[in-house]
Amino acid sequence: MQTKTVGFALCGSFCTFKKVIPQMKKLIDNGYKVIPIMSPTAYSTDTRFGKAEDFNKEIEEICNAKIIYTISGAEPIGPKELLDALVIAPCTGNTLGKLSNGISDTSVTLATKAHLRNQRPVIIAVSTNDALGTSARNIGTLINSKHIYFVPMRQDDYINKPNSIVADFRYIPDTVREVLETQTQPQPILL
């Protein structure tokens, strides 16, 4: 079997990084080559959840590849057909809005646009406090778009954050495998 290459793009839902980053390793352990991509914010922002430099170093060590974090770095993904699939995890409300409206002004959104030109799958793992609010429209638009798939998701704190949804990141490897094998949306989408 030929090794499949998966782009793995991280956006700025920093509270999820410790759950998301291990999924890169699982994809590699499952035989995929992983190319890391980060939004400029995710790449450069220190938060209470950790330092950008530490996350970047960990990601590059896991993937044995430099992180793509600029628009010029992401642009060749399409013309060179670098990826078999692209995972966006975590995918913030901001990125959902940009993707559903065709805005490609970050490394992650341009990587997505470039990758979709080859009609290959994009797998989104949502993490946003407004998924059942303002972002609901964008999620609906993307669910109904060709070549877009979702990692199963759920409300993460329905009492304190009733509009918040987060993907169950543990399902990323299974979702990638199923999408590449069947080109269908794994079920259920909502857990």
C-alpha positions as CSV (number, residue, x, y, z in Angstrom):
1,M,0.0,0.0,0.0
2,Q,1.3,3.5,-0.9
3,T,1.7,5.8,2.0
4,K,-1.0,8.5,2.2
5,T,0.0,12.0,3.0
6,V,-2.2,14.0,5.4
7,G,-2.0,17.7,6.1
8,F,-2.8,18.5,9.7
9,A,-3.8,22.1,10.2
10,L,-4.2,23.7,13.7
11,C,-6.1,26.9,14.4
12,G,-6.1,28.9,17.6
13,S,-8.3,26.9,20.0
14,F,-5.4,26.6,22.3
15,C,-7.2,24.8,25.0
16,T,-7.5,21.7,22.8
17,F,-3.9,21.4,21.7
18,K,-3.0,18.8,24.3
19,K,-5.8,16.6,22.9
20,V,-5.2,17.3,19.2
21,I,-1.4,17.0,18.9
22,P,-1.3,13.3,20.0
23,Q,-3.6,12.6,17.1
24,M,-0.8,13.5,14.7
25,K,1.3,10.8,16.3
26,K,-1.5,8.3,16.0
27,L,-1.9,9.1,12.3
28,I,1.9,8.5,11.8
29,D,1.6,5.3,13.8
30,N,-1.1,4.2,11.5
31,G,1.2,4.6,8.5
32,Y,0.4,8.1,7.3
33,K,2.9,10.8,6.5
34,V,1.8,14.0,8.2
35,I,2.6,17.5,7.1
36,P,1.9,20.1,9.8
37,I,0.2,23.4,9.1
38,M,-0.7,26.1,11.6
39,S,-2.5,29.4,11.3
40,P,-0.2,32.4,12.1
41,T,-2.0,32.9,15.4
42,A,-1.6,29.3,16.4
43,Y,2.0,29.3,15.4
44,S,3.0,32.5,17.2
45,T,0.8,33.0,20.3
46,D,1.8,32.1,23.8
47,T,-1.2,31.4,26.0
48,R,-2.0,30.0,29.5
49,F,-2.2,26.6,27.8
50,G,1.5,26.7,26.7
51,K,4.1,28.5,24.7
52,A,4.0,28.6,20.9
53,E,7.7,27.7,20.7
54,D,7.1,24.5,22.8
55,F,4.0,23.4,20.7
56,N,5.8,24.1,17.5
57,K,8.9,22.1,18.5
58,E,6.7,19.2,19.6
59,I,4.7,19.2,16.4
60,E,7.8,19.3,14.2
61,E,9.4,16.5,16.2
62,I,6.3,14.3,15.9
63,C,5.9,14.9,12.1
64,N,9.6,15.1,11.3
65,A,8.7,18.1,9.1
66,K,8.7,21.9,9.3
67,I,5.4,23.6,10.0
68,I,3.7,25.5,7.2
69,Y,2.5,28.7,8.7
70,T,2.5,31.3,5.9
71,I,0.3,31.8,2.9
72,S,3.3,31.4,0.5
73,G,4.2,28.1,2.3
74,A,0.6,26.8,1.9
75,E,0.1,27.8,-1.8
76,P,2.0,24.9,-3.4
77,I,-0.2,22.3,-1.6
78,G,-2.7,22.4,-4.5
79,P,-0.5,22.7,-7.6
80,K,1.9,20.1,-6.4
81,E,-0.9,17.8,-5.1
82,L,1.0,17.3,-1.9
83,L,-1.9,15.9,0.2
84,D,-4.3,13.0,0.0
85,A,-6.4,14.5,2.8
86,L,-6.3,17.6,5.0
87,V,-7.4,17.6,8.6
88,I,-8.2,20.9,10.3
89,A,-8.1,20.3,14.1
90,P,-9.0,22.3,16.0
91,C,-11.1,24.3,13.6
92,T,-12.3,27.5,15.2
93,G,-15.4,29.5,14.5
94,N,-13.3,32.1,12.7
95,T,-11.9,29.5,10.3
96,L,-15.3,27.9,9.8
97,G,-16.7,31.3,8.7
98,K,-13.8,31.9,6.3
99,L,-14.1,28.4,4.8
100,S,-17.9,28.7,4.3
101,N,-17.5,32.1,2.6
102,G,-14.5,31.3,0.4
103,I,-12.0,33.5,2.3
104,S,-8.5,32.2,2.1
105,D,-6.3,34.8,3.9
106,T,-4.4,32.5,6.3
107,S,-2.1,29.5,5.9
108,V,-4.9,27.2,7.0
109,T,-7.6,28.6,4.7
110,L,-5.3,28.9,1.7
111,A,-4.1,25.3,2.3
112,T,-7.7,24.2,2.3
113,K,-8.5,26.1,-0.9
114,A,-5.4,24.8,-2.6
115,H,-6.1,21.3,-1.5
116,L,-9.8,21.4,-2.6
117,R,-8.8,22.3,-6.1
118,N,-7.7,18.6,-6.4
119,Q,-11.1,17.5,-5.2
120,R,-9.6,15.7,-2.2
121,P,-11.1,15.4,1.3
122,V,-10.9,18.0,4.0
123,I,-11.8,16.7,7.5
124,I,-12.9,19.3,10.0
125,A,-12.7,18.8,13.8
126,V,-14.7,21.7,15.2
127,S,-13.8,23.6,18.4
128,T,-15.8,26.7,18.9
129,N,-17.9,28.3,21.6
130,D,-20.5,29.5,19.1
131,A,-21.1,26.3,17.1
132,L,-24.8,26.4,18.0
133,G,-24.9,30.1,17.6
134,T,-23.3,32.2,14.8
135,S,-21.2,29.4,13.5
136,A,-24.1,27.0,13.0
137,R,-24.9,28.5,9.6
138,N,-21.2,28.0,8.6
139,I,-21.2,24.4,9.8
140,G,-24.4,23.7,7.8
141,T,-22.9,25.2,4.7
142,L,-19.8,23.1,5.0
143,I,-21.7,19.9,5.8
144,N,-23.4,20.4,2.4
145,S,-20.2,21.1,0.5
146,K,-18.4,18.6,-1.7
147,H,-15.2,17.0,-0.2
148,I,-15.8,18.4,3.3
149,Y,-16.2,15.9,6.2
150,F,-16.5,16.3,9.9
151,V,-15.0,14.5,12.9
152,P,-17.8,13.5,15.3
153,M,-18.6,16.3,17.7
154,R,-20.6,17.1,20.8
155,Q,-21.5,19.9,23.3
156,D,-18.6,20.1,25.6
157,D,-20.2,22.1,28.5
158,Y,-24.0,22.5,27.8
159,I,-24.6,24.2,31.2
160,N,-21.9,26.9,31.2
161,K,-21.4,27.2,27.4
162,P,-24.7,26.0,25.7
163,N,-23.6,27.0,22.2
164,S,-20.1,25.4,22.4
165,I,-19.2,22.2,20.4
166,V,-15.9,20.4,20.3
167,A,-15.0,17.4,18.1
168,D,-14.0,14.2,19.9
169,F,-10.4,14.4,18.6
170,R,-9.9,10.7,19.4
171,Y,-11.9,10.0,16.2
172,I,-9.5,11.8,13.9
173,P,-7.6,8.7,12.8
174,D,-10.7,6.6,12.2
175,T,-12.4,9.5,10.4
176,V,-9.4,10.0,8.1
177,R,-9.2,6.3,7.3
178,E,-12.9,6.0,6.6
179,V,-13.1,9.1,4.5
180,L,-10.1,8.0,2.4
181,E,-11.5,4.5,1.9
182,T,-15.2,5.4,1.3
183,Q,-15.4,9.1,0.5
184,T,-18.5,9.3,2.7
185,Q,-19.2,11.2,6.0
186,P,-18.7,8.9,8.9
187,Q,-21.7,8.6,11.2
188,P,-22.8,9.8,13.6
189,I,-21.7,13.4,13.2
190,L,-23.2,14.4,16.5
191,L,-22.3,12.3,19.6
